[in-house]
Amino acid sequence: MSTKRRVPWLLTPGPLTTSAATKEAMGRDWGSRDADFIAMNRRVRDRLVAIAGGEGSHVAVPVQGSGTFAVEAVLGTLVPDGVKALVLINGAYGRRMARILEIMGRAYVTLETPEDTPPAAAEVDAALAADPALTHVAVVHCETTSGILNPIAEIAEVVARRRRRLIIDAMSTFGALPLDAREVPFDAAVASANKCLEGAPGMGFAIVGKEALATSRGNAHSLSLDLFDQWTAMEGNGQWRFTPPTHVVAALDAALDQLDAEGGVAARGARYAANCRVLTEGMRGLGFHTLLPDALQAPTIVTFLTPADAAFRFEEFYAALAGRGYLIYPGKLTKADSFRIGCMGALGEPEMRGVVAAVAEVVGEMGVTRTAPG
Ligand SMILES: *Cc1c(COP(=O)(O)O)cnc(C)c1O
């Protein structure tokens, strides 16, 4: 039974549902120069590095703003004028990295595959072999546009073998899917507080190789998004250069406690995988089709193809689900009509069963009989 909930569950690509403990952690003010805040900030940064297996080799540098701010800071700081990046695109977030480089006037080429097709490591290998001027490769771990999982380990292996540098947008995987710098070599992995880490929105961060960061002085196109400057200032006095999102840092610290208590990345990934399974099986049981085969699906957000039935109108479907306490998301595919239902955030199987039950009620009310795509 789907019961109405006053604050809706966020079954979206972000921001996501947070736990009561995470929200409670935001209930006090912090002085940005206070020793307690500085210690908390240090602790959060160390924990983020540990999640990525980067102790000794990498540092965590936080950036105010949404995840895109951190992606822009990394590209602007690590891909200087005079080098050339290869951007792998199979959705909106890969395209966004190319757009960022374009606006900054940095040199790049793209390797694009359809939204339901991961980039092949062999093609990356061939592209790098063909153009010695390429110094960096930028790739999205899970393209949240579709929910597709890109083969990050294989791509990292090729990039390392060709002695190029890898930048990973790990926004919608960090904390739920393993990414270990000792096994998957990268210069930077970028994520934010409010996806799989289940903190509050308002800050992004990058896990950056020390050597890559230390040689990036003066590269950045921007003052506020200069990751080198943010890092050296923070190492110097423990403080953020500009007003820190204090409540968001506190929420992330609490959220990281909960990640530990849950059993770390493996346990969180297992919960999301169970969420994804309940959602996908439930929706298939109602006749819906997923865009992706299960083998390509990340356990974070699922794209469903829009039913062929003319009685199905997304706006009406969305509003009726919202009225039952479930916020879903429109599709973002360029080719097929679709919608998305997320399974990350502070959610479990009851919420997944709940949204499936709500979908069943709503399609019944709308008079949709054919839920398969055209
Ligand atoms: C959410 C997300 C981002 C960042 O989006 P913001 O709206 O700026 O937080 C970047 N890349 C991927 C893959 C994402 O899922």
The ligand as a Gaussian input file, in Angstrom:
#p B3LYP/6-31G(d) Opt

LIG

0 1
 C       24.742000      14.690000     -10.268000
 C       25.864000      14.544000     -11.221000
 C       26.752000      15.602000     -11.493000
 C       26.660000      16.944000     -10.833000
 O       25.445000      17.533000     -10.925000
 P       25.113000      18.803000     -10.031000
 O       23.700000      19.091000     -10.405000
 O       26.043000      19.881000     -10.420000
 O       25.300000      18.401000      -8.596000
 C       27.809000      15.371000     -12.340000
 N       27.992000      14.186000     -12.911000
 C       27.176000      13.140000     -12.680000
 C       27.473000      11.836000     -13.325000
 C       26.082000      13.291000     -11.825000
 O       25.274000      12.244000     -11.584000

